[in-house]
Amino acid sequence: MRKLTFSIKKKILVPATIISITALLSTNVYAAGATAMDDTAQLHAGSSATFSSAGQKSSYSDNPSLSNSSWAHTGAWFTFQNHDAGDVTVSVLGDAGFVPGVSVWASGNTEFDGGTESFGGEVSSAGWGTPHSFNSTGAMGDSGTLWMASGQGGNIQETLGYAVSGPTHLNSTTGWGEDIVTGAHDVSLTNTYESGVTGSTGANTASLAFDDLAAGWYTVYVGGTDHASAGGQYDLVISAVPEAETWAMLLAGLGLIGWRLRKQENEPNMLPA
């Protein structure tokens, strides 16, 4: 009965206080949208998507002001939904001034929500909060990833792989203690979303190949990895490689068409003279 004697003012304030405390304590309450996606694609077996953009010289790594870590707001973010499980390649093809880096994450059944700015109060060794500076090569849960990790500030499930064309930076020289190593790397912790990650890098290219990539949503981050470079234009190409059965059917179909054309050429002219 004492609760019934509370004033109107107290009735309003008590629920508001409870809501505020719950929001502070819960790891599942956050305001997503710290990063905006530049573009998205729907991928089916045998299809591809190409995005053209301009890349800054060190938005992925090698920026001394960020202790060589990634800078989310100066790189580019892309998402794609893979509709048919199968092999998928993600390639960045830059002009002579762009030295690319690329990371790919899985977010499962939902598109990446953009993460939460300054989630968990994380600050890099260079003094920057997330995602102004973030860890683009580490596993979810590592320092600099909480802003985007599922169950924390975002909905990313797993880091799958990364490729870097620029110089290597080991954990003692990076903002979040992450390793950023030249070349292509499989950093997935499980085979939930793929059965293997390979790739390659060149002076102005970076590519990742995913074996048996599961159906679902994936996020791609692209930026420059050489602070001494000029930056420049690039194409991001995401391709779903047809399964062997699809190739066999395609080749069989082409063979049938060729046979039919040859047969028509060899048939005698039946029209009267």
TIDO-814880 format. One record per atom (N, C-alpha, C): x, z, y; residue number from 1. Coordinates in pm, whole numbers, plus 50000, padded with zeros to 5 digits. Layout:
N
     u     w     v   k
     X     Z     Y NUM
...
***
This chain:
273
     u     w     v   k
 50082 50000 49880   1
 50000 50000 50000   1
 50085 50000 50125   1
 50205 50052 50120   2
 50290 50057 50238   2
 50324 49916 50284   2
 50338 49824 50193   3
 50370 49688 50232   3
 50259 49627 50314   3
 50135 49672 50291   4
 50022 49617 50365   4
 50019 49663 50508   4
 50095 49769 50542   5
 50095 49822 50678   5
 50202 49756 50764   5
 50286 49664 50709   6
 50389 49597 50789   6
 50323 49518 50900   6
 50392 49514 51011   7
 50342 49435 51124   7
 50356 49287 51096   7
 50287 49204 51174   8
 50296 49059 51162   8
 50440 49014 51181   8
 50512 49072 51276   9
 50650 49035 51304   9
 50738 49059 51183   9
 50720 49172 51114  10
 50802 49202 50997  10
 50769 49109 50882  10
 50643 49070 50870  11
 50604 48979 50764  11
 50674 48845 50779  11
 50701 48805 50900  12
 50768 48678 50925  12
 50918 48689 50904  12
 50977 48800 50950  13
 51121 48816 50947  13
 51175 48840 50806  13
 51103 48914 50724  14
 51154 48946 50592  14
 51173 48821 50506  14
 51073 48732 50495  15
 51096 48610 50418  15
 51208 48524 50475  15
 51219 48518 50607  16
 51324 48438 50669  16
 51461 48492 50632  16
 51475 48626 50628  17
 51602 48687 50591  17
 51637 48655 50446  17
 51535 48665 50360  18
 51557 48636 50218  18
 51603 48492 50199  18
 51538 48400 50271  19
 51574 48259 50261  19
 51717 48238 50308  19
 51758 48302 50417  20
 51893 48286 50471  20
 51998 48336 50372  20
 51973 48452 50312  21
 52068 48509 50216  21
 52079 48419 50094  21
 51964 48369 50046  22
 51965 48281 49930  22
 52047 48156 49957  22
 52031 48100 50078  23
 52105 47979 50113  23
 52254 48003 50117  23
 52294 48121 50161  24
 52436 48153 50170  24
 52498 48177 50033  24
 52421 48238 49943  25
 52477 48276 49814  25
 52468 48166 49709  25
 52372 48078 49722  26
 52353 47977 49618  26
 52452 47864 49632  26
 52510 47820 49520  27
 52602 47706 49523  27
 52526 47575 49513  27
 52394 47582 49492  28
 52316 47461 49476  28
 52240 47423 49602  28
 52253 47501 49708  29
 52186 47471 49833  29
 52290 47418 49931  29
 52279 47293 49967  30
 52375 47234 50059  30
 52311 47118 50133  30
 52374 47081 50244  31
 52325 46970 50325  31
 52415 46851 50301  31
 52371 46761 50213  32
 52452 46645 50178  32
 52453 46543 50292  32
 52542 46444 50280  33
 52550 46338 50379  33
 52673 46344 50466  33
 52779 46412 50417  34
 52902 46421 50495  34
 52969 46285 50510  34
 52949 46198 50412  35
 53000 46061 50420  35
 52884 45964 50398  35
 52891 45850 50465  36
 52789 45747 50450  36
 52845 45633 50367  36
 52761 45576 50281  37
 52805 45465 50199  37
 52807 45336 50281  37
 52915 45260 50268  38
 52925 45133 50341  38
 52838 45025 50276  38
 52825 45029 50144  39
 52743 44930 50076  39
 52720 44974 49932  39
 52625 44911 49866  40
 52595 44942 49727  40
 52561 44815 49651  40
 52571 44820 49518  41
 52545 44702 49436  41
 52477 44742 49307  41
 52401 44647 49253  42
 52339 44662 49121  42
 52416 44571 49025  42
 52469 44628 48918  43
 52558 44553 48829  43
 52495 44537 48691  43
 52491 44413 48645  44
 52443 44382 48511  44
 52554 44310 48435  44
 52545 44307 48303  45
 52648 44241 48222  45
 52666 44097 48267  45
 52791 44061 48294  46
 52822 43926 48338  46
 52810 43903 48486  46
 52766 44004 48563  47
 52752 43987 48708  47
 52869 44052 48782  47
 52879 44024 48910  48
 52984 44084 48992  48
 52934 44101 49135  48
 53001 44186 49208  49
 52967 44209 49349  49
 53097 44210 49429  49
 53096 44147 49545  50
 53214 44143 49632  50
 53179 44197 49769  50
 53261 44292 49817  51
 53244 44349 49950  51
 53369 44318 50032  51
 53352 44272 50152  52
 53465 44244 50241  52
 53467 44348 50352  52
 53586 44400 50382  53
 53596 44505 50483  53
 53736 44504 50544  53
 53754 44584 50648  54
 53885 44603 50711  54
 53935 44742 50676  54
 54061 44752 50636  55
 54116 44880 50594  55
 54224 44931 50688  55
 54217 45060 50721  56
 54322 45121 50803  56
 54444 45150 50715  56
 54557 45161 50777  57
 54685 45161 50704  57
 54707 45281 50613  57
 54653 45398 50646  58
 54683 45517 50565  58
 54562 45608 50551  58
 54445 45550 50531  59
 54324 45631 50515  59
 54312 45690 50374  59
 54383 45631 50277  60
 54382 45684 50140  60
 54498 45782 50119  60
 54616 45748 50165  61
 54732 45835 50149  61
 54842 45794 50247  61
 54948 45874 50253  62
 55069 45846 50331  62
 55054 45873 50479  62
 54945 45940 50520  63
 54930 45977 50661  63
 54997 46113 50682  63
 55106 46119 50759  64
 55178 46246 50774  64
 55096 46355 50842  64
 55000 46317 50925  65
 54917 46416 50993  65
 54824 46490 50897  65
 54796 46429 50782  66
 54710 46490 50682  66
 54788 46534 50559  66
 54920 46545 50571  67
 55007 46577 50456  67
 54980 46481 50340  67
 54959 46354 50376  68
 54948 46242 50281  68
 54818 46236 50204  68
 54722 46325 50230  69
 54595 46322 50159  69
 54499 46220 50221  69
 54384 46202 50155  70
 54285 46103 50199  70
 54205 46150 50319  70
 54158 46053 50398  71
 54080 46078 50518  71
 53948 46003 50502  71
 53843 46077 50464  72
 53717 46015 50423  72
 53654 45927 50529  72
 53666 45965 50654  73
 53594 45895 50759  73
 53662 45766 50807  73
 53783 45740 50760  74
 53850 45616 50800  74
 53864 45518 50685  74
 53834 45564 50562  75
 53828 45474 50448  75
 53686 45422 50432  75
 53661 45348 50325  76
 53529 45291 50300  76
 53474 45339 50167  76
 53342 45365 50165  77
 53273 45417 50048  77
 53172 45315 49996  77
 53174 45295 49866  78
 53081 45202 49802  78
 53024 45268 49678  78
 52902 45232 49644  79
 52843 45277 49518  79
 52791 45157 49440  79
 52787 45172 49309  80
 52722 45069 49228  80
 52653 45134 49110  80
 52543 45074 49070  81
 52471 45120 48953  81
 52496 45022 48840  81
 52557 45073 48734  82
 52586 44991 48617  82
 52467 44997 48523  82
 52396 44886 48507  83
 52274 44885 48427  83
 52300 44866 48279  83
 52406 44795 48245  84
 52435 44765 48105  84
 52573 44819 48068  84
 52577 44909 47972  85
 52705 44965 47929  85
 52798 44854 47884  85
 52923 44860 47928  86
 53021 44758 47892  86
 53144 44770 47978  86
 53238 44679 47961  87
 53363 44683 48036  87
 53340 44640 48181  87
 53401 44715 48273  88
 53386 44689 48417  88
 53523 44698 48483  88
 53550 44606 48576  89
 53673 44612 48654  89
 53640 44634 48801  89
 53725 44711 48868  90
 53713 44737 49012  90
 53847 44698 49075  90
 53846 44595 49158  91
 53971 44541 49212  91
 53966 44531 49363  91
 54077 44568 49427  92
 54092 44553 49572  92
 54198 44447 49597  92
 54162 44344 49670  93
 54252 44232 49699  93
 54271 44226 49850  93
 54389 44270 49897  94
 54413 44281 50040  94
 54496 44168 50096  94
 54491 44151 50228  95
 54580 44055 50292  95
 54720 44117 50304  95
 54811 44044 50369  96
 54952 44086 50370  96
 54975 44219 50439  96
 54883 44264 50524  97
 54903 44390 50596  97
 54838 44510 50533  97
 54763 44490 50425  98
 54689 44601 50365  98
 54746 44638 50230  98
 54785 44765 50215  99
 54844 44818 50091  99
 54742 44917 50034  99
 54661 44875 49937 100
 54542 44952 49903 100
 54561 45068 49806 100
 54462 45157 49813 101
 54441 45260 49713 101
 54293 45264 49684 101
 54256 45296 49560 102
 54115 45300 49522 102
 54092 45411 49419 102
 53983 45484 49436 103
 53941 45586 49339 103
 53799 45557 49295 103
 53767 45594 49170 104
 53632 45575 49117 104
 53584 45705 49053 104
 53461 45744 49087 105
 53398 45865 49032 105
 53265 45829 48969 105
 53220 45913 48876 106
 53088 45899 48815 106
 52996 46007 48870 106
 52873 45967 48905 107
 52774 46065 48949 107
 52652 46069 48857 107
 52659 45999 48744 108
 52553 46009 48644 108
 52428 45930 48679 108
 52313 45997 48674 109
 52185 45929 48691 109
 52145 45910 48836 109
 52219 45967 48928 110
 52183 45956 49070 110
 52301 45907 49153 110
 52269 45838 49261 111
 52371 45787 49350 111
 52439 45903 49424 111
 52566 45889 49458 112
 52640 45992 49531 112
 52565 46026 49660 112
 52546 46156 49683 113
 52468 46201 49798 113
 52550 46218 49925 113
 52679 46188 49921 114
 52762 46196 50040 114
 52839 46325 50057 114
 52807 46427 49975 115
 52880 46552 49984 115
 52846 46634 50107 115
 52908 46752 50117 116
 52880 46847 50224 116
 53005 46877 50305 116
 52996 46863 50435 117
 53110 46888 50523 117
 53153 47034 50518 117
 53285 47055 50503 118
 53346 47189 50506 118
 53288 47283 50402 118
 53244 47229 50288 119
 53185 47314 50185 119
 53287 47416 50134 119
 53245 47540 50123 120
 53329 47647 50071 120
 53442 47687 50164 120
 53442 47633 50285 121
 53546 47668 50382 121
 53684 47619 50343 121
 53691 47514 50261 122
 53822 47464 50217 122
 53899 47402 50334 122
 54027 47437 50344 123
 54116 47383 50448 123
 54247 47342 50384 123
 54292 47222 50415 124
 54416 47172 50355 124
 54538 47239 50417 124
 54654 47217 50358 125
 54777 47276 50410 125
 54812 47219 50547 125
 54752 47102 50580 126
 54775 47042 50711 126
 54676 47094 50816 126
 54582 47179 50771 127
 54488 47241 50865 127
 54356 47168 50880 127
 54325 47074 50790 128
 54202 46996 50800 128
 54102 47039 50694 128
 53975 47045 50734 129
 53867 47074 50640 129
 53816 46947 50575 129
 53735 46964 50471 130
 53677 46849 50400 130
 53551 46800 50472 130
 53521 46668 50461 131
 53602 46564 50397 131
 53693 46489 50495 131
 53713 46546 50617 132
 53809 46482 50708 132
 53940 46459 50634 132
 53979 46559 50556 133
 54086 46544 50457 133
 54028 46586 50323 133
 54058 46511 50216 134
 54006 46551 50085 134
 54100 46501 49976 134
 54075 46551 49857 135
 54156 46519 49739 135
 54088 46405 49663 135
 54143 46285 49670 136
 54080 46168 49610 136
 54133 46137 49470 136
 54228 46215 49419 137
 54286 46186 49288 137
 54268 46298 49186 137
 54225 46414 49230 138
 54214 46529 49140 138
 54081 46535 49067 138
 54075 46622 48967 139
 53953 46643 48891 139
 53854 46723 48976 139
 53725 46705 48948 140
 53624 46784 49018 140
 53647 46933 48993 140
 53649 47009 49100 141
 53681 47152 49094 141
 53817 47183 49148 141
 53906 47082 49156 142
 54036 47103 49219 142
 54020 47124 49369 142
 54120 47182 49431 143
 54117 47201 49576 143
 54095 47068 49646 143
 54006 47070 49745 144
 53978 46948 49820 144
 53872 46860 49760 144
 53808 46906 49648 145
 53701 46827 49585 145
 53566 46896 49588 145
 53561 47024 49624 146
 53435 47099 49614 146
 53324 47038 49699 146
 53359 46977 49811 147
 53259 46918 49900 147
 53178 46808 49832 147
 53232 46747 49725 148
 53164 46637 49658 148
 53129 46668 49513 148
 53172 46781 49460 149
 53156 46813 49318 149
 53014 46859 49285 149
 52964 46817 49169 150
 52834 46861 49122 150
 52833 47012 49102 150
 52725 47076 49147 151
 52716 47221 49139 151
 52784 47291 49254 151
 52851 47213 49339 152
 52916 47267 49459 152
 52852 47200 49582 152
 52928 47113 49650 153
 52872 47052 49771 153
 52817 46913 49753 153
 52820 46859 49631 154
 52773 46722 49611 154
 52717 46702 49471 154
 52725 46579 49422 155
 52671 46553 49288 155
 52764 46467 49203 155
 52893 46459 49240 156
 52989 46385 49158 156
 53018 46464 49030 156
 53010 46394 48917 157
 53029 46460 48788 157
 53176 46461 48742 157
 53245 46347 48764 158
 53381 46338 48710 158
 53461 46232 48785 158
 53591 46262 48809 159
 53685 46162 48859 159
 53732 46079 48740 159
 53721 45946 48750 160
 53757 45862 48636 160
 53898 45807 48646 160
 53938 45756 48762 161
 54070 45698 48775 161
 54102 45660 48918 161
 54230 45632 48942 162
 54272 45585 49074 162
 54389 45490 49060 162
 54408 45407 49162 163
 54521 45314 49166 163
 54576 45310 49307 163
 54707 45318 49320 164
 54774 45324 49450 164
 54889 45224 49454 164
 54890 45141 49559 165
 54998 45043 49577 165
 55114 45098 49659 165
 55086 45199 49740 166
 55188 45255 49829 166
 55275 45359 49761 166
 55350 45435 49840 167
 55447 45531 49784 167
 55383 45651 49716 167
 55458 45712 49626 168
 55416 45832 49555 168
 55430 45956 49642 168
 55336 46048 49628 169
 55343 46180 49693 169
 55302 46285 49590 169
 55396 46373 49553 170
 55367 46476 49455 170
 55309 46599 49522 170
 55263 46695 49441 171
 55181 46806 49490 171
 55244 46890 49599 171
 55375 46898 49604 172
 55440 46980 49707 172
 55436 46916 49845 172
 55397 46789 49851 173
 55395 46717 49979 173
 55256 46673 50020 173
 55151 46719 49948 174
 55015 46676 49980 174
 54931 46792 50031 174
 54824 46755 50100 175
 54741 46855 50167 175
 54665 46947 50074 175
 54634 46900 49952 176
 54556 46980 49859 176
 54631 47010 49730 176
 54759 46980 49727 177
 54838 47004 49607 177
 54811 46903 49497 177
 54756 46787 49535 178
 54728 46682 49436 178
 54848 46589 49421 178
 54855 46521 49308 179
 54954 46416 49286 179
 54893 46281 49322 179
 54965 46202 49401 180
 54924 46066 49436 180
 55039 45977 49393 180
 55024 45911 49280 181
 55136 45841 49216 181
 55111 45690 49216 181
 55212 45616 49255 182
 55204 45470 49256 182
 55164 45417 49118 182
 55075 45318 49116 183
 55028 45260 48990 183
 54883 45296 48963 183
 54836 45261 48844 184
 54698 45287 48804 184
 54696 45402 48703 184
 54596 45493 48717 185
 54597 45616 48637 185
 54457 45653 48588 185
 54450 45693 48463 186
 54330 45749 48402 186
 54337 45900 48423 186
 54243 45955 48502 187
 54244 46099 48527 187
 54116 46165 48476 187
 54037 46091 48396 188
 53914 46148 48342 188
 53945 46258 48242 188
 53860 46356 48236 189
 53879 46469 48146 189
 53799 46454 48017 189
 53701 46363 48017 190
 53618 46342 47899 190
 53598 46192 47879 190
 53530 46157 47771 191
 53490 46018 47748 191
 53339 46001 47769 191
 53284 46084 47854 192
 53139 46080 47879 192
 53097 45947 47941 192
 53181 45896 48032 193
 53141 45778 48109 193
 53218 45652 48072 193
 53328 45664 48002 194
 53408 45549 47959 194
 53496 45589 47842 194
 53550 45487 47774 195
 53636 45517 47659 195
 53782 45491 47689 195
 53813 45453 47813 196
 53951 45430 47851 196
 53960 45369 47990 196
 54069 45400 48060 197
 54092 45346 48194 197
 54233 45290 48201 197
 54245 45165 48241 198
 54374 45102 48263 198
 54370 45035 48400 198
 54475 44965 48435 199
 54476 44896 48564 199
 54613 44850 48602 199
 54624 44802 48726 200
 54752 44752 48775 200
 54751 44756 48927 200
 54871 44749 48983 201
 54885 44743 49129 201
 54993 44641 49165 201
 54979 44585 49284 202
 55079 44495 49339 202
 55101 44531 49484 202
 55174 44449 49556 203
 55204 44478 49696 203
 55077 44494 49779 203
 54975 44415 49749 204
 54852 44418 49827 204
 54728 44421 49738 204
 54744 44468 49615 205
 54632 44474 49522 205
 54632 44607 49446 205
 54513 44648 49406 206
 54498 44767 49322 206
 54375 44746 49236 206
 54389 44766 49105 207
 54279 44735 49014 207
 54265 44841 48906 207
 54141 44871 48868 208
 54110 44962 48759 208
 54015 44892 48662 208
 54039 44909 48532 209
 53953 44852 48429 209
 53899 44964 48342 209
 53767 44967 48325 210
 53700 45073 48251 210
 53641 45016 48122 210
 53684 45072 48010 211
 53632 45030 47880 211
 53500 45101 47853 211
 53399 45024 47815 212
 53268 45080 47777 212
 53212 45173 47884 212
 53211 45127 48008 213
 53156 45208 48116 213
 53007 45230 48093 213
 52965 45354 48094 214
 52825 45388 48064 214
 52733 45341 48175 214
 52607 45322 48141 215
 52507 45293 48243 215
 52494 45415 48334 215
 52479 45392 48463 216
 52468 45501 48559 216
 52527 45465 48693 216
 52542 45564 48779 217
 52591 45544 48916 217
 52739 45579 48928 217
 52810 45500 49007 218
 52953 45520 49030 218
 52986 45504 49178 218
 53089 45575 49221 219
 53130 45575 49361 219
 53274 45527 49372 219
 53301 45443 49471 220
 53433 45386 49493 220
 53478 45417 49636 220
 53602 45466 49649 221
 53662 45489 49781 221
 53785 45401 49794 221
 53797 45330 49907 222
 53909 45239 49930 222
 53974 45271 50064 222
 54107 45272 50066 223
 54181 45294 50191 223
 54324 45249 50178 223
 54395 45249 50291 224
 54536 45210 50291 224
 54626 45322 50244 224
 54743 45284 50189 225
 54835 45383 50132 225
 54977 45372 50187 225
 54993 45304 50301 226
 55126 45285 50359 226
 55118 45299 50510 226
 55164 45412 50561 227
 55153 45440 50704 227
 55238 45344 50788 227
 55337 45281 50726 228
 55423 45187 50797 228
 55364 45046 50803 228
 55255 45025 50732 229
 55194 44892 50728 229
 55102 44873 50850 229
 55044 44754 50859 230
 54955 44723 50971 230
 54809 44745 50937 230
 54776 44755 50806 231
 54636 44755 50767 231
 54583 44612 50773 231
 54458 44593 50735 232
 54402 44460 50742 232
 54281 44441 50653 232
 54241 44318 50637 233
 54122 44283 50561 233
 54146 44293 50410 233
 54037 44317 50337 234
 54045 44317 50191 234
 53908 44284 50134 234
 53908 44243 50008 235
 53786 44225 49929 235
 53786 44326 49817 235
 53675 44394 49798 236
 53653 44480 49682 236
 53563 44402 49587 236
 53612 44378 49466 237
 53537 44301 49366 237
 53507 44391 49247 237
 53379 44408 49215 238
 53337 44489 49101 238
 53270 44394 49002 238
 53324 44385 48881 239
 53276 44287 48783 239
 53244 44354 48651 239
 53129 44314 48594 240
 53091 44359 48460 240
 53128 44248 48362 240
 53220 44276 48274 241
 53267 44177 48178 241
 53165 44166 48064 241
 53120 44046 48032 242
 53022 44032 47922 242
 53078 44083 47790 242
 52991 44137 47708 243
 53032 44181 47574 243
 53073 44060 47490 243
 53145 44083 47380 244
 53191 43975 47294 244
 53075 43889 47244 244
 52962 43956 47212 245
 52846 43882 47163 245
 52793 43787 47269 245
 52797 43833 47396 246
 52749 43749 47505 246
 52838 43628 47522 246
 52971 43650 47514 247
 53064 43538 47523 247
 53039 43439 47409 247
 53017 43490 47289 248
 52994 43403 47174 248
 52870 43317 47193 248
 52764 43380 47245 249
 52641 43305 47269 249
 52662 43200 47377 249
 52738 43238 47481 250
 52765 43143 47589 250
 52844 43024 47539 250
 52949 43050 47461 251
 53031 42942 47409 251
 52952 42855 47312 251
 52867 42918 47231 252
 52785 42841 47139 252
 52690 42751 47215 252
 52633 42805 47324 253
 52543 42725 47406 253
 52614 42608 47471 253
 52734 42631 47522 254
 52810 42522 47583 254
 52847 42416 47479 254
 52883 42464 47357 255
 52916 42369 47251 255
 52797 42283 47214 255
 52677 42344 47208 256
 52556 42270 47176 256
 52526 42164 47281 256
 52545 42203 47408 257
 52521 42108 47517 257
 52618 41991 47507 257
 52747 42021 47479 258
 52847 41915 47465 258
 52816 41822 47350 258
 52774 41882 47237 259
 52739 41800 47121 259
 52622 41709 47152 259
 52522 41762 47222 260
 52404 41682 47256 260
 52440 41567 47348 260
 52526 41594 47446 261
 52566 41488 47539 261
 52642 41379 47466 261
 52733 41417 47374 262
 52807 41317 47298 262
 52715 41235 47208 262
 52616 41302 47151 263
 52521 41233 47065 263
 52442 41129 47143 263
 52403 41167 47266 264
 52328 41073 47348 264
 52413 40952 47385 264
 52542 40976 47411 265
 52631 40865 47447 265
 52649 40768 47331 265
 52647 40821 47207 266
 52671 40737 47090 266
 52545 40670 47036 266
 52429 40713 47082 267
 52304 40652 47034 267
 52293 40508 47084 267
 52253 40411 46995 268
 52239 40273 47040 268
 52124 40256 47136 268
 52138 40160 47222 269
 52032 40129 47319 269
 51915 40065 47246 269
 51803 40134 47237 270
 51689 40088 47160 270
 51595 39999 47239 270
 51625 39977 47365 271
 51538 39893 47445 271
 51556 39748 47404 271
 51447 39666 47405 272
 51458 39524 47367 272
 51546 39448 47464 272
 51616 39346 47411 273
 51705 39268 47494 273
 51625 39180 47590 273
***
